[in-house]
Amino acid sequence: MNRKMRRQILGDAMRKERVIRRVSQQRIADHLGLAKTTISAYELGKVSPAIDTLDEYCAFLGVDYLELLREVTEEVRRLDI
């Protein structure tokens, strides 16, 4: 399995949810106590967030992180990655 592609799919999903809610990377970074560049790295699929970080990211946006992971898993399976 291609980990880079899976990270990219997760990052795309994170970015999509953030953009839908019109929240800036800086605002979510401040809330999480992280650098904006870290949020960018997550959303670009360069690194994967820790599960606790993903949970906090989603909670701040009002998104169920388990549902987000289900969607990511479905996309990974669809693409057979």
Backbone as CSV, one residue per row, in Angstrom:
resi,resn,N_x,N_y,N_z,CA_x,CA_y,CA_z,C_x,C_y,C_z
1,MET,0.829,-1.186,0.000,0.000,0.000,0.000,0.877,1.255,0.000
2,ASN,0.418,2.240,-0.679,1.165,3.468,-0.833,0.790,4.449,0.286
3,ARG,1.655,4.572,1.272,1.369,5.438,2.426,1.250,6.898,2.031
4,LYS,2.060,7.314,1.078,2.012,8.709,0.647,0.635,9.053,0.090
5,MET,0.080,8.179,-0.722,-1.249,8.411,-1.293,-2.322,8.432,-0.202
6,ARG,-2.208,7.543,0.775,-3.180,7.536,1.871,-3.109,8.821,2.672
7,ARG,-1.873,9.293,2.935,-1.720,10.573,3.641,-2.341,11.706,2.830
8,GLN,-2.170,11.660,1.519,-2.717,12.703,0.654,-4.246,12.703,0.694
9,ILE,-4.845,11.529,0.668,-6.302,11.425,0.733,-6.818,11.965,2.063
10,LEU,-6.141,11.625,3.165,-6.527,12.158,4.473,-6.374,13.675,4.493
11,GLY,-5.255,14.162,4.002,-5.025,15.599,3.973,-6.065,16.333,3.149
12,ASP,-6.414,15.763,2.006,-7.452,16.366,1.160,-8.785,16.446,1.900
13,ALA,-9.113,15.383,2.622,-10.369,15.356,3.375,-10.355,16.392,4.501
14,MET,-9.213,16.511,5.169,-9.093,17.509,6.237,-9.260,18.917,5.672
15,ARG,-8.572,19.188,4.583,-8.647,20.513,3.967,-10.073,20.821,3.524
16,LYS,-10.723,19.835,2.895,-12.094,20.029,2.413,-13.013,20.441,3.555
17,GLU,-12.932,19.751,4.674,-13.794,20.071,5.814,-13.477,21.453,6.376
18,ARG,-12.201,21.805,6.423,-11.815,23.119,6.934,-12.316,24.235,6.014
19,VAL,-12.145,24.050,4.717,-12.544,25.072,3.751,-14.066,25.244,3.729
20,ILE,-14.795,24.139,3.793,-16.260,24.210,3.832,-16.718,25.106,4.985
21,ARG,-16.009,25.013,6.101,-16.398,25.777,7.289,-15.727,27.151,7.358
22,ARG,-14.964,27.462,6.328,-14.304,28.768,6.210,-13.433,29.095,7.410
23,VAL,-12.636,28.121,7.812,-11.695,28.282,8.911,-10.292,28.325,8.304
24,SER,-9.500,29.292,8.719,-8.143,29.401,8.188,-7.217,28.375,8.849
25,GLN,-6.148,28.066,8.162,-5.138,27.182,8.746,-4.580,27.810,10.019
26,GLN,-4.398,29.127,10.011,-3.843,29.803,11.194,-4.775,29.671,12.396
27,ARG,-6.067,29.814,12.156,-7.032,29.725,13.264,-7.031,28.333,13.882
28,ILE,-7.019,27.318,13.053,-7.025,25.956,13.605,-5.678,25.633,14.243
29,ALA,-4.594,26.148,13.666,-3.270,25.943,14.256,-3.212,26.571,15.651
30,ASP,-3.727,27.788,15.772,-3.746,28.460,17.073,-4.550,27.653,18.088
31,HIS,-5.689,27.156,17.674,-6.537,26.361,18.565,-5.821,25.094,19.028
32,LEU,-5.101,24.461,18.118,-4.420,23.201,18.441,-3.043,23.412,19.071
33,GLY,-2.572,24.647,19.081,-1.247,24.916,19.628,-0.134,24.432,18.706
34,LEU,-0.395,24.486,17.408,0.567,24.034,16.412,0.923,25.187,15.486
35,ALA,1.974,25.008,14.714,2.344,25.986,13.698,1.437,25.829,12.485
36,LYS,1.196,26.933,11.804,0.410,26.882,10.574,1.054,25.934,9.565
37,THR,2.370,25.889,9.544,3.072,25.001,8.611,2.785,23.533,8.910
38,THR,2.511,23.219,10.161,2.162,21.841,10.520,0.797,21.487,9.946
39,ILE,-0.163,22.392,10.070,-1.491,22.155,9.497,-1.371,21.991,7.995
40,SER,-0.577,22.845,7.375,-0.353,22.752,5.936,0.248,21.394,5.572
41,ALA,1.212,20.934,6.347,1.849,19.639,6.076,0.839,18.498,6.184
42,TYR,-0.075,18.579,7.162,-1.132,17.562,7.274,-1.997,17.577,6.018
43,GLU,-2.439,18.765,5.635,-3.375,18.884,4.516,-2.743,18.567,3.169
44,LEU,-1.439,18.724,3.069,-0.729,18.376,1.833,-0.318,16.904,1.797
45,GLY,-0.567,16.195,2.895,-0.224,14.778,2.949,1.253,14.521,3.169
46,LYS,1.979,15.524,3.642,3.408,15.342,3.891,3.657,14.552,5.173
47,VAL,2.798,14.757,6.152,2.866,14.016,7.415,1.451,13.690,7.863
48,SER,1.334,12.667,8.675,0.030,12.286,9.218,-0.112,12.832,10.633
49,PRO,-1.272,13.356,10.957,-1.478,13.824,12.323,-1.650,12.637,13.264
50,ALA,-1.256,12.843,14.515,-1.555,11.844,15.550,-3.068,11.752,15.670
51,ILE,-3.566,10.620,16.091,-5.011,10.419,16.166,-5.653,11.449,17.096
52,ASP,-4.990,11.791,18.207,-5.536,12.801,19.114,-5.610,14.164,18.432
53,THR,-4.614,14.483,17.627,-4.606,15.750,16.899,-5.724,15.771,15.866
54,LEU,-5.881,14.664,15.152,-6.964,14.567,14.176,-8.314,14.722,14.863
55,ASP,-8.475,14.100,16.005,-9.719,14.205,16.768,-9.980,15.658,17.163
56,GLU,-8.966,16.363,17.655,-9.125,17.761,18.045,-9.400,18.651,16.833
57,TYR,-8.717,18.382,15.729,-8.919,19.126,14.475,-10.379,19.005,14.061
58,CYS,-10.870,17.778,14.040,-12.252,17.532,13.622,-13.247,18.122,14.615
59,ALA,-12.984,17.973,15.908,-13.893,18.508,16.921,-14.014,20.021,16.784
60,PHE,-12.908,20.699,16.517,-12.939,22.150,16.336,-13.826,22.536,15.158
61,LEU,-13.819,21.703,14.130,-14.628,21.969,12.941,-16.052,21.432,13.062
62,GLY,-16.324,20.652,14.103,-17.651,20.053,14.261,-17.854,18.846,13.374
63,VAL,-16.757,18.139,13.107,-16.777,16.961,12.237,-16.484,15.721,13.086
64,ASP,-17.217,14.661,12.857,-16.943,13.389,13.528,-15.705,12.771,12.881
65,TYR,-14.620,12.667,13.645,-13.384,12.165,13.047,-13.496,10.720,12.594
66,LEU,-14.331,9.937,13.235,-14.514,8.552,12.779,-15.193,8.521,11.413
67,GLU,-16.132,9.429,11.206,-16.790,9.521,9.893,-15.779,9.966,8.835
68,LEU,-14.938,10.924,9.182,-13.894,11.366,8.256,-12.980,10.194,7.892
69,LEU,-12.599,9.410,8.886,-11.736,8.254,8.616,-12.455,7.199,7.776
70,ARG,-13.754,7.040,7.986,-14.533,6.108,7.143,-14.500,6.554,5.687
71,GLU,-14.697,7.846,5.473,-14.670,8.372,4.111,-13.297,8.180,3.474
72,VAL,-12.257,8.427,4.231,-10.890,8.241,3.732,-10.661,6.777,3.401
73,THR,-11.100,5.887,4.286,-10.934,4.450,4.063,-11.658,4.007,2.805
74,GLU,-12.873,4.508,2.607,-13.623,4.159,1.396,-12.896,4.621,0.140
75,GLU,-12.330,5.812,0.176,-11.597,6.338,-0.974,-10.335,5.508,-1.240
76,VAL,-9.635,5.135,-0.189,-8.439,4.296,-0.335,-8.815,2.963,-0.963
77,ARG,-9.890,2.368,-0.482,-10.334,1.080,-1.037,-10.775,1.229,-2.493
78,ARG,-11.493,2.323,-2.772,-11.952,2.566,-4.141,-10.775,2.678,-5.111
79,LEU,-9.735,3.342,-4.652,-8.556,3.510,-5.495,-7.613,2.320,-5.425
80,ASP,-7.905,1.379,-4.519,-7.097,0.168,-4.332,-5.644,0.530,-4.014
81,ILE,-5.503,1.425,-3.044,-4.172,1.866,-2.626,-3.716,1.038,-1.446
